[in-house]
Amino acid sequence: MKEENCRPYFLWDEPVTIAQLREILRTGDERERLIYMAKILREARYEDVWEFLTVEDIVQNWEKIAPRLGKRRAFWEFLLLKWRELGLVR
């Protein structure tokens, strides 16, 4: 995802560029940030998630993000559980 002025494929229905998404995640209000974090976790390919979010972002906001993940929630819950078991996150 090198083209900062392009729309991310996982936000095909939103008029937001990659640069704007990065700015929202950095400086947006909490509600807006959580909405986009959830959309990224729900819609983006696993390897692309890390271009926008950190593990810390996910762990710190999990309780607020999880209800918005739909079918992808189980995938992310599994990862968090395994990361915790391995001592990679708290």
C-alpha positions as CSV (number, residue, x, y, z in Angstrom):
1,M,0.0,0.0,0.0
2,K,2.4,2.6,-1.2
3,E,0.0,5.0,-2.9
4,E,-1.0,7.3,0.0
5,N,-3.5,9.2,-2.2
6,C,-5.4,6.0,-3.1
7,R,-8.4,4.5,-1.4
8,P,-7.5,1.3,0.5
9,Y,-9.1,-1.8,-1.0
10,F,-10.7,-2.7,2.3
11,L,-12.5,0.7,2.5
12,W,-14.0,0.5,-1.0
13,D,-17.2,2.0,0.2
14,E,-15.7,5.1,1.9
15,P,-14.2,8.2,0.4
16,V,-11.0,7.9,2.5
17,T,-7.4,7.8,1.2
18,I,-4.6,5.8,2.8
19,A,-3.1,9.1,4.0
20,Q,-6.4,10.2,5.5
21,L,-6.9,6.9,7.2
22,R,-3.4,7.1,8.8
23,E,-4.3,10.6,10.0
24,I,-7.6,9.5,11.5
25,L,-5.9,6.7,13.3
26,R,-3.3,9.1,14.6
27,T,-5.5,12.1,15.6
28,G,-9.2,11.3,15.2
29,D,-11.6,11.2,18.1
30,E,-11.9,7.9,19.8
31,R,-15.2,6.9,18.2
32,E,-13.8,7.5,14.7
33,R,-10.6,5.7,15.4
34,L,-12.4,2.6,16.8
35,I,-14.7,2.5,13.8
36,Y,-11.7,2.4,11.4
37,M,-9.7,0.0,13.6
38,A,-12.5,-2.4,13.5
39,K,-13.0,-2.0,9.7
40,I,-9.3,-2.7,9.2
41,L,-9.4,-5.8,11.4
42,R,-12.6,-7.0,9.7
43,E,-11.8,-6.2,6.1
44,A,-8.1,-6.0,5.4
45,R,-5.9,-9.0,4.8
46,Y,-3.9,-10.0,7.8
47,E,-0.5,-8.8,6.4
48,D,-2.0,-5.4,5.5
49,V,-3.4,-4.8,9.0
50,W,0.1,-4.1,10.3
51,E,0.5,-1.2,7.9
52,F,-2.0,0.7,10.0
53,L,-2.2,-0.9,13.4
54,T,0.1,-2.3,16.0
55,V,-0.5,-5.2,18.3
56,E,-0.6,-2.7,21.1
57,D,-3.5,-0.8,19.3
58,I,-5.5,-4.0,19.2
59,V,-4.8,-5.1,22.8
60,Q,-5.5,-1.6,24.3
61,N,-8.8,-1.2,22.4
62,W,-9.9,-4.8,22.2
63,E,-13.0,-4.5,24.4
64,K,-14.3,-1.6,22.3
65,I,-13.3,-3.1,18.9
66,A,-14.3,-6.7,19.4
67,P,-18.1,-6.2,19.1
68,R,-17.6,-4.6,15.7
69,L,-15.7,-7.5,14.1
70,G,-18.4,-9.8,12.9
71,K,-17.1,-13.2,11.7
72,R,-13.5,-12.0,12.0
73,R,-13.8,-11.7,15.8
74,A,-13.0,-15.4,16.3
75,F,-9.8,-15.1,14.3
76,W,-8.5,-12.1,16.3
77,E,-9.6,-13.7,19.6
78,F,-7.6,-16.8,18.7
79,L,-4.5,-14.7,17.9
80,L,-4.8,-12.7,21.1
81,L,-5.2,-15.8,23.1
82,K,-2.1,-17.5,21.6
83,W,0.0,-14.3,21.8
84,R,-1.0,-14.1,25.5
85,E,-0.1,-17.8,26.1
86,L,3.3,-17.2,24.5
87,G,3.8,-14.1,26.6
88,L,4.0,-11.8,23.6
89,V,1.2,-9.5,25.0
90,R,-0.5,-9.0,28.3
